[in-house]
Amino acid sequence: AKVMFQTRGDTKLDLVRYYLAVGDAVMRQMDDRPVLLQRFPNGAHGSNFFQKRIPDGAPDWLHTVTVQTPNGTPSRALVIADLADLVWAVNLGCLGFHSWPVRASDLEHCDELRIDLDPGPGTNYTMAKEAAHETHRLLGDIGITGYIKTSGNRGLHVYVRLAPTHDSVAVRSAAVAVARELARRRPDLITDAWW
């Protein structure tokens, strides 16, 4: 059996069993969402790559949808419609599921605004947590609830649930406005510049 986590000796089968045990919680977050796969074919200790497109030889029962990447290229993406879709990806060595802020059933409208708080050069996770507190204050000031989650290995995401009435351009504009206001409030801590 392929070892996915060397320190503990956990295998792909252990990971599948874990996902089956927490399946209800996983499906509440990812149900009907297209996902970008972050694959670790040699386990978490090895190199990784991102996979947007599902190969042509994928099983017929797999749920997929054609999405448009930001540059306009169509991609056949995996949709997490049930735990079988998730287990299929785990079998490929997928440890990271990066879900889109849309549902496969309505690709035209975002149902989440995501604020990505990644520590830039010369910063750290403690500073990202402080930025998250500042984000919480800003959202509270305008009567919006955000939900925090860890991202990758050193950042945080704040998710805001939306009614699916706006397209990705409008939602991205809202994210930029939030970033600019955060940078205005705390220029000592937060930048809205891409690095």
Contacts in CASP RR format, 6 or more apart in sequence:
PFRMAT RR
TARGET T0000
AUTHOR 0000-0000-0000
METHOD contacts of the structure
MODEL  1
AKVMFQTRGDTKLDLVRYYLAVGDAVMRQMDDRPVLLQRFPNGAHGSNFF
QKRIPDGAPDWLHTVTVQTPNGTPSRALVIADLADLVWAVNLGCLGFHSW
PVRASDLEHCDELRIDLDPGPGTNYTMAKEAAHETHRLLGDIGITGYIKT
SGNRGLHVYVRLAPTHDSVAVRSAAVAVARELARRRPDLITDAWW
1 11 0 8 1.000
1 12 0 8 1.000
1 13 0 8 1.000
2 11 0 8 1.000
2 12 0 8 1.000
2 43 0 8 1.000
2 93 0 8 1.000
3 9 0 8 1.000
3 10 0 8 1.000
3 11 0 8 1.000
3 43 0 8 1.000
4 10 0 8 1.000
4 11 0 8 1.000
4 12 0 8 1.000
4 14 0 8 1.000
4 15 0 8 1.000
4 40 0 8 1.000
4 43 0 8 1.000
4 44 0 8 1.000
4 93 0 8 1.000
4 95 0 8 1.000
5 43 0 8 1.000
5 44 0 8 1.000
5 45 0 8 1.000
6 43 0 8 1.000
6 44 0 8 1.000
6 45 0 8 1.000
12 90 0 8 1.000
12 91 0 8 1.000
12 93 0 8 1.000
15 90 0 8 1.000
15 95 0 8 1.000
16 87 0 8 1.000
16 90 0 8 1.000
16 91 0 8 1.000
19 26 0 8 1.000
19 83 0 8 1.000
19 86 0 8 1.000
19 87 0 8 1.000
19 90 0 8 1.000
20 83 0 8 1.000
20 87 0 8 1.000
23 83 0 8 1.000
26 80 0 8 1.000
26 83 0 8 1.000
26 86 0 8 1.000
27 80 0 8 1.000
27 82 0 8 1.000
27 83 0 8 1.000
29 99 0 8 1.000
30 80 0 8 1.000
30 86 0 8 1.000
30 97 0 8 1.000
30 99 0 8 1.000
31 80 0 8 1.000
31 81 0 8 1.000
32 79 0 8 1.000
32 80 0 8 1.000
32 81 0 8 1.000
32 103 0 8 1.000
32 104 0 8 1.000
32 105 0 8 1.000
33 79 0 8 1.000
33 80 0 8 1.000
33 99 0 8 1.000
33 100 0 8 1.000
33 102 0 8 1.000
33 103 0 8 1.000
33 104 0 8 1.000
34 65 0 8 1.000
34 67 0 8 1.000
34 77 0 8 1.000
34 78 0 8 1.000
34 79 0 8 1.000
34 99 0 8 1.000
34 100 0 8 1.000
34 102 0 8 1.000
34 104 0 8 1.000
34 107 0 8 1.000
35 77 0 8 1.000
35 78 0 8 1.000
35 79 0 8 1.000
35 80 0 8 1.000
35 89 0 8 1.000
35 97 0 8 1.000
35 98 0 8 1.000
35 99 0 8 1.000
35 100 0 8 1.000
36 50 0 8 1.000
36 51 0 8 1.000
36 52 0 8 1.000
36 77 0 8 1.000
36 97 0 8 1.000
36 98 0 8 1.000
36 99 0 8 1.000
36 100 0 8 1.000
37 50 0 8 1.000
37 51 0 8 1.000
37 52 0 8 1.000
37 78 0 8 1.000
37 89 0 8 1.000
37 92 0 8 1.000
37 94 0 8 1.000
37 96 0 8 1.000
37 97 0 8 1.000
37 98 0 8 1.000
38 48 0 8 1.000
38 49 0 8 1.000
38 50 0 8 1.000
38 51 0 8 1.000
38 94 0 8 1.000
38 95 0 8 1.000
38 96 0 8 1.000
38 97 0 8 1.000
38 98 0 8 1.000
39 48 0 8 1.000
39 49 0 8 1.000
39 50 0 8 1.000
39 51 0 8 1.000
39 92 0 8 1.000
39 93 0 8 1.000
39 94 0 8 1.000
39 95 0 8 1.000
40 46 0 8 1.000
40 47 0 8 1.000
40 48 0 8 1.000
40 93 0 8 1.000
40 94 0 8 1.000
40 95 0 8 1.000
41 92 0 8 1.000
41 93 0 8 1.000
43 93 0 8 1.000
43 95 0 8 1.000
44 95 0 8 1.000
48 95 0 8 1.000
50 98 0 8 1.000
51 92 0 8 1.000
52 69 0 8 1.000
52 75 0 8 1.000
52 77 0 8 1.000
53 75 0 8 1.000
53 76 0 8 1.000
53 77 0 8 1.000
54 62 0 8 1.000
54 64 0 8 1.000
54 76 0 8 1.000
54 77 0 8 1.000
54 78 0 8 1.000
58 64 0 8 1.000
58 88 0 8 1.000
59 88 0 8 1.000
61 84 0 8 1.000
62 78 0 8 1.000
62 85 0 8 1.000
62 88 0 8 1.000
63 78 0 8 1.000
63 79 0 8 1.000
63 80 0 8 1.000
63 81 0 8 1.000
63 82 0 8 1.000
63 85 0 8 1.000
63 104 0 8 1.000
64 76 0 8 1.000
64 77 0 8 1.000
64 78 0 8 1.000
64 79 0 8 1.000
65 76 0 8 1.000
65 77 0 8 1.000
65 79 0 8 1.000
65 104 0 8 1.000
65 107 0 8 1.000
66 74 0 8 1.000
66 75 0 8 1.000
66 76 0 8 1.000
66 77 0 8 1.000
67 74 0 8 1.000
67 75 0 8 1.000
67 77 0 8 1.000
67 100 0 8 1.000
67 107 0 8 1.000
68 74 0 8 1.000
68 75 0 8 1.000
69 75 0 8 1.000
77 100 0 8 1.000
78 85 0 8 1.000
78 88 0 8 1.000
78 89 0 8 1.000
79 85 0 8 1.000
79 104 0 8 1.000
80 86 0 8 1.000
80 97 0 8 1.000
80 99 0 8 1.000
81 104 0 8 1.000
86 97 0 8 1.000
89 97 0 8 1.000
101 110 0 8 1.000
101 111 0 8 1.000
101 112 0 8 1.000
101 113 0 8 1.000
101 114 0 8 1.000
101 168 0 8 1.000
101 171 0 8 1.000
102 108 0 8 1.000
102 109 0 8 1.000
102 110 0 8 1.000
102 111 0 8 1.000
102 164 0 8 1.000
102 168 0 8 1.000
103 111 0 8 1.000
103 164 0 8 1.000
106 164 0 8 1.000
108 167 0 8 1.000
109 164 0 8 1.000
109 165 0 8 1.000
109 166 0 8 1.000
109 167 0 8 1.000
110 162 0 8 1.000
110 164 0 8 1.000
110 166 0 8 1.000
110 167 0 8 1.000
110 168 0 8 1.000
110 171 0 8 1.000
111 161 0 8 1.000
111 162 0 8 1.000
111 163 0 8 1.000
111 164 0 8 1.000
112 159 0 8 1.000
112 160 0 8 1.000
112 161 0 8 1.000
112 162 0 8 1.000
113 159 0 8 1.000
113 160 0 8 1.000
113 162 0 8 1.000
113 171 0 8 1.000
113 174 0 8 1.000
113 175 0 8 1.000
113 178 0 8 1.000
114 157 0 8 1.000
114 158 0 8 1.000
114 159 0 8 1.000
114 160 0 8 1.000
114 175 0 8 1.000
115 135 0 8 1.000
115 157 0 8 1.000
115 158 0 8 1.000
115 159 0 8 1.000
115 160 0 8 1.000
115 175 0 8 1.000
115 178 0 8 1.000
115 179 0 8 1.000
116 151 0 8 1.000
116 155 0 8 1.000
116 157 0 8 1.000
117 128 0 8 1.000
117 131 0 8 1.000
117 132 0 8 1.000
117 135 0 8 1.000
117 155 0 8 1.000
117 156 0 8 1.000
117 157 0 8 1.000
117 158 0 8 1.000
118 128 0 8 1.000
118 151 0 8 1.000
118 154 0 8 1.000
118 155 0 8 1.000
119 125 0 8 1.000
119 127 0 8 1.000
119 128 0 8 1.000
119 154 0 8 1.000
119 155 0 8 1.000
120 195 0 8 1.000
121 195 0 8 1.000
124 154 0 8 1.000
125 154 0 8 1.000
125 155 0 8 1.000
127 189 0 8 1.000
128 154 0 8 1.000
128 155 0 8 1.000
128 156 0 8 1.000
129 156 0 8 1.000
130 189 0 8 1.000
131 156 0 8 1.000
131 182 0 8 1.000
131 186 0 8 1.000
131 189 0 8 1.000
131 190 0 8 1.000
132 148 0 8 1.000
132 156 0 8 1.000
132 158 0 8 1.000
134 182 0 8 1.000
134 185 0 8 1.000
134 186 0 8 1.000
134 189 0 8 1.000
134 190 0 8 1.000
135 146 0 8 1.000
135 158 0 8 1.000
135 178 0 8 1.000
135 182 0 8 1.000
136 146 0 8 1.000
136 148 0 8 1.000
136 158 0 8 1.000
138 178 0 8 1.000
138 181 0 8 1.000
138 182 0 8 1.000
138 185 0 8 1.000
139 145 0 8 1.000
139 146 0 8 1.000
139 158 0 8 1.000
139 160 0 8 1.000
144 160 0 8 1.000
145 160 0 8 1.000
145 161 0 8 1.000
146 158 0 8 1.000
146 159 0 8 1.000
146 160 0 8 1.000
146 161 0 8 1.000
147 158 0 8 1.000
147 159 0 8 1.000
147 160 0 8 1.000
147 161 0 8 1.000
148 156 0 8 1.000
148 157 0 8 1.000
148 158 0 8 1.000
148 159 0 8 1.000
149 156 0 8 1.000
149 157 0 8 1.000
149 159 0 8 1.000
150 156 0 8 1.000
150 157 0 8 1.000
151 157 0 8 1.000
162 171 0 8 1.000
166 174 0 8 1.000
176 192 0 8 1.000
179 190 0 8 1.000
179 192 0 8 1.000
180 192 0 8 1.000
182 190 0 8 1.000
182 192 0 8 1.000
183 190 0 8 1.000
183 191 0 8 1.000
183 192 0 8 1.000
END
